[in-house]
Amino acid sequence: MRVMVIVKASQASEAGVMPSTDLLTQMGNYNEELVKAGLILAGEGLHPSSKGVRVRFGQGQPKVIDGPFTESKELIAGFWLWQVKSMEEAVEWIKRMPQEAGFEQDIEIRPVFEADDFGDVLTPELRAQEERLRAESEARLSAK
C-alpha cells in the first residue's frame, strides 16, 4: 500500500527557521534507511506558506490568495510518499524519525487511493487513461 506521510508545519517552520546541521544529518541517515528498505517513492520539504498561494474555488472565478496562512497547525512543512506493507509498518518507521529535543511535531499518515478503491466508478476507459498517464509521466521523468 502507498501512504503519504505528512509533516505538519510548526511556528518555527512557518517562520523559515532552518533545522540544525545535526538534525539534517540524522534525517539524511534516516532517509537512507528508508531508501535501503525500499519504502521511499518521493519526499520533499516545503517552503513556508508565506511563499505560497491558495486557489479557492466555488464562488464564480477561482480566487488566488497569497500566503502566509495563519493556521500553522493545518499547514504542511513536508511529505514522503512511501510504499509499505501496512499502516502499522508506516507507524513503526515514523516512530524512528529523528526529532530535535523539546520540539513538538505532528506527523499524519494517510493511505493513497489505489485504482481498485474506486470500484465500478472507475470505468475501464478511465482506468486505461490513468495507466497511460502514469506511464507517460514516468517516461518523462526517466528522460530528464
N, C-alpha and C positions, 0 to 999 in steps of 0.2 A: 504494500500500500504506500501511496505517496502522502506525505504530510507537509504542511507549511508550518515552520517554527517561526513564530512572530515575536521579535524582540521589541517590547514596548518601550516607548520613549520615556525619558525622565526629565526633570527640570534641568539637569546638567547636560544631557544630550541636546535638548532644545536650545540651550544657551551656547551650544557649539563647543562645549568642553571636551577636549580630546582625551582618550584613555591614556594611561601611563604606558611607557615602553614595556614595563614588566607585564602588564595585562595584555598588551598586544602580542608579546612573546608567548604568553600562556595560551592565548586564543589561537595563534598560529600553530602551536603544538596540538591543541585540541582539534582544530580543523584538519590537521594532518592525520590524526587518528580516525576522524570521520571519513576522510578520503580513502585511507587504507582499508577501512571496514566496508567500503562501497556504498556509503549512505548518501553522500552529497550529490545532488543533481544541480544545485545552484545555491548561491548565497551572497549577500551584499549588505553593507551598512548604508544607511541613508543620511543625507544632509538634514539639518533641522528644517522644520516646517516653514521657517522664515524664508527659505529659498524655494519653496514650492507654491503650488496653486491648487485650488479645488475647482471643479466644474460642476455646477449644480443644475440639474435637470428638473423639469416638472411644471414650470410656470412660464410657458412661451419659449423664447430662445434660451439656450444654455447660458448660464451666468458664470463668469470667471471670477473667483475670489482669491486674492493674493494672501499668502501667509504673512506673518505667523498665525498659527491657530492656537487658541488659548487652552484648550482642554488636553494638556500634555499626556494625561493618563490614557487617553484614547488614541494617541498617535503611535506611529511605528518608527523605530530607530534602525531596524534592520530585519533581515529574514534569512532563513535557509529553506531550501526545498530538499527534503530527504526521501529516500526510498527505504522503508523499514518493513519488518515482518508484521508488526503490530503497534498499536498505540503504546502498549507497555514498554516495548523496546525504545520507542522515541522518548518516553519519560525517563527511562534509565539513562539514556545518553545525555539528556538535558540536565539531569541531576549532577553530571560530571563537569558541566560548563564552568570555566573559571569565572570568579567574581572578585571584585575589589572589596576588601574588608569594609564593613559598615555601609555598603551600597545596596539599597533595596531595589529590586527589579522584578517585574513580572514577565514571564515568558508564556505565550499562548501557543498551543499545538492543535492544529485542525487538519482533519483529513481533506485531501483534494478529491474533488469529484472525478470519478472514472466513467468512461462511456456507459458501462453497464448500470451505473447508478440511475441513469435517466430512463431505463426501461423502454417501453414502446414509444415514448415521446420522441426518442432519438431514432428517427426512421433510418432505413438502410441508406438512403440518399444522404442524409445528414451525417451518418457515421462515416460514409465514404469520403465526404467533404472534409470532415475533421481529420481523418487519417491522411488525406492528401495534403492538407495544410500543415500538419505536423511534420510530414516528410519533407515538404518544401522548406519549411523553417529550419529544420536540422541540416538540410543540404546547404542552405545559405550560410549557416553558422560554420559548417565544416570548411566551406570555401574561403572563409576570411583568414 
